[in-house]
Amino acid sequence: MPATILEPAISDRLAQLDWNTIRASLCELGYALTSAFLTPQECVELIRLYPSNSAFRSHIIMARYRFGRGDYKYFQYPLPPLVQQLREHSYAYLAPIANEWNAVLGARDVFPAKHANLLAICQNKGQNRATPLLLHYDAGDFNCLHQDLYGEVAFPLQLTCFLSQPERDYEGGEFVLVEQQPRAQSQAEVILPEQGEMVIFATRSRPVKGSRGYYRVNLRHGVSRVRRGTRFTLGVIYHDAE
C-alpha cells in the first residue's frame, strides 16, 4: 500500500495549484491540465497495487462489454491513503465550481462543501460502492468514448492522474475529450500529460454562454489506441456507484 504519510501532504499540494486558472480552463474548455502533482514514486506505488486482489472490489475487462480494450479495477473501501486524500481534499476546491455551473444552468441541486456529505447523499440513493479506479492498457488497447455515471447522484467533475510516462512507458494512448454542442459538429481535445500530471474534466456536461444565456453541452471522454508499451492511470470519481 502507498505510504500513509505523504510529503508534502496532498492537501498542501492542492493548495499550491492555481485554482483560478483551473476554473477558467474548465469553464472555457471543459478540462484543465495541472503540472506534475504526484511524485514518480507515488505513481509507481499505485501501479504496484494493480496485481492485488485485496485492494479492489471489481475487475472489468473492457472487451466483454464492448467498452474498448484493456481493463480496470475499482478500489474498495477503505481507499489507499493517497487516493482517499486526493479525492477528499480536491473535492473541496471543485464543489464551488460545480455549484456555479448548476446555478447558471438553473439546476436546483447544491453540492455540499465536504466530500463526506456528498457520499452521505449517495448512500441515501443506494450508491455506496467506491468508484476510484486504476486503468491498465497494453499495446492495441483503447477506451471508447463514455461518461462515468453510476446512479441518480453524479458530481459534474472528475479527475485522472497519469501514472506512466509517455514515450518512455508507452506511445499513443492520448486522453480524448469530445464535446457535442447543440446543432454543431463534435469538437475533440487530445491531451498527452506527463507522468504525475492530472486532468480535471467535466463528467457529463458543462455550461456555455450563448446570446440568450447559458446552455448545456455534453462531453464524453476516452483513450486513443496505445501503439506500444503499457499505460496506467488513476481515475478519481467523486460520487459512488449503485
N, C-alpha and C positions, 0 to 999 in steps of 0.2 A: 504494500500500500504506500502511496505517496506520504511523505513526512507530514505530521500534524503541524509542526512549526514551520511556517513559510517565511522566508526572508528575501526581500521585505514582505510584510503581510499583504495579502490580496487587497484588503481594504485600503491600505496605503497606496498601492499601485493604482487602484481605481481612482483615488482622489487626485492623482497626478495627471490623469488623462484630461484633455481639453474637451469638456462636455459641451461647451458652446459650439465648437466646430463639429462635434459628433452630431449634435441635434440638427445643425444646419444641413449637414450632408444627408441625414435621414430624411429630412423634410424635402430636400431638393431631389435626391436620387433614390431614396428608399433603402439605402445602406450606408454604412460608414466603416472604413478600414482604420484600425488602430496601428500604432507602432508595435514592436515586439513587446508582448505582455508576459507570457510565460517564458521561463528560462529553458535552455536546451535540456537541462537535467530533468526539469518537471515534465517536459514533453516526453522524454524517454521513459520516465516512471509511469506515465499514463499509458503509453504504448505497451509496456511490460505487463500491465493488468489484463491485456486482451485475452491471453490464453486461459485466464482464471474462470472457473465456473461460479465461485462463491461471491464474486463482486457484482454479478449481473442476474437479472430476473428473466431475461429473454434474449434469444439469439435469432435474428432474422436473416434468412438467405434471400436476397432480393429477387433472384430469378424465379423463385417459386411463386411470387406474387406479381410478376411482371413489373417490378419496380425499377429494374435495371439489372446490373451485375455487380457483385460484391456482397458484403454482409455487414451487419452492425449488431451491437449488443446494447440493450438498455440496462443501466445501472439499477440495482435495487437499493432500498433504504437499509441502513444509513449510507449516504453517499460518501465517497472518499473526501477527506477534508478539503483538498484543493477545489474539487467540484462543488462541494457544499458552500464554501466561502465565496467562490466566484458567482454562483447562482444567487445566493442571498444578498450579497453586497452590491452586485451590479444592478439587480432589480431596483434598488432604491433610486438609482440615477435614471432609470428608464421609465418608471411609473409616471413621473410628471409629463414626460413626452407622450406616453400612451394616453393619459388623460387629456392633454392638449388636443391630440388627434380626435379623440371621441367628442370633445366639445365642439370643434369646428365642423364635425360631420353630423352633429345633432344627436349623437348616441347618448343614452341616459346612464350607461354604466360608468362607474367611477372606481378605478383600481385603488386598493389600499396602499398606504405608504410602505408597509412592511411585507416582505415576501411570505412570512408565516401566515399572515392574514389572507393572502391570496390562496395559499394551499388549503386553508380552512374553508374558503368558498368552494374550491374544487371538491373537497371531501363532501360537502353538503349536496353536491350534484352527482355524487357517486364516482368522482375522479380521484383515485387515491394511489395510483401506480406511478412510480418515478419515471420521468421522461428524459433526463440527461442520458447521453449515449456516446459510445465510441463507434466510429465508422472506419471500415477497412476496405481498401481497394487494391487489387493487383493489376498487372498489365491486361488490358482488354476490358476492365470493369468501368462502369459508369452508373450514374443515378439519374433516373428520369425526373423531369420537372414535377414538383409536388408542393404541397403545403402541409405543415405539421399541425394538424388539428385533431384533437383527441377527445372531444366532447363538447358540451354546451359552453363551458368556460374556455376561452382562448385569449391569452395575452398577445397583443399585436406585435411584439418584438421578440427576437431571439438572437442568439449569437453562436458563432462557430469559431473554435480555436484550431489553428493549423499546427499539427504536431510533427509533420515531416517537412523536409526542406526540398523545394522544387529544384530540379536539375541534378541535385546530388542523390536524393532518395527516389525520385520519380520524375517522369516527363508527362506532359498532358495534365489531365485531371484538374482543369480550371474550374473554379466556382462560377456558376452561371445563375444570374438573376434576370428573369423575364417579366416585364411589366406590360399589361394589356390595358390601354386607355380606351374608353368608350369610343366606338366608331373610328378607330385608328389601328394602324398596324402595330404588332408587338415590338417592343424595344428591349434589347438584351444588353446586359452588362456582364463582362467577362473579367474575372479577378483571379490573380495568382499570388496569394500572400506568401510571405516568408515564414519560416518556422517561428512559432510563438506569437505571431500576429493574430488578431481577431477581426472578424467581420460581424458587425451588428446589423440586422436587417429586418424588414417587415415580414411578419409571419404570413399574413393573408392579404392585406391591403394597406393603403396609406392615403391621406388626403392630398388633393392637388387643387390649387386655387384657380378657378376659371373666371370668366367675365360675369357670371351670375352667382359667385360664391364658390365654396368648396365642393368637390365631388370625390367619390371614392374610385381608386384604380386598384385592380387586383395584381398580385405578384405571385410568382412561383419560383422555386429555386431548384437547382440540381448540380450535377458534376459531369463535365465532359469526359470522354473516354481517356483512361490512363494508357499511355503508349509504352511506358517502361517503368519498372520498379514497383514500389509499394507506398501507398498513401494512407495516412491515418489522420483523423480529425476528431475533435471533441465537440459535440453539439449540446448546447445548453438551452433547453426549452423551459419556460417558467411555469406554465400550467401543467398539471398532472393528467394522466390518462384514465379512462374508464376501465 
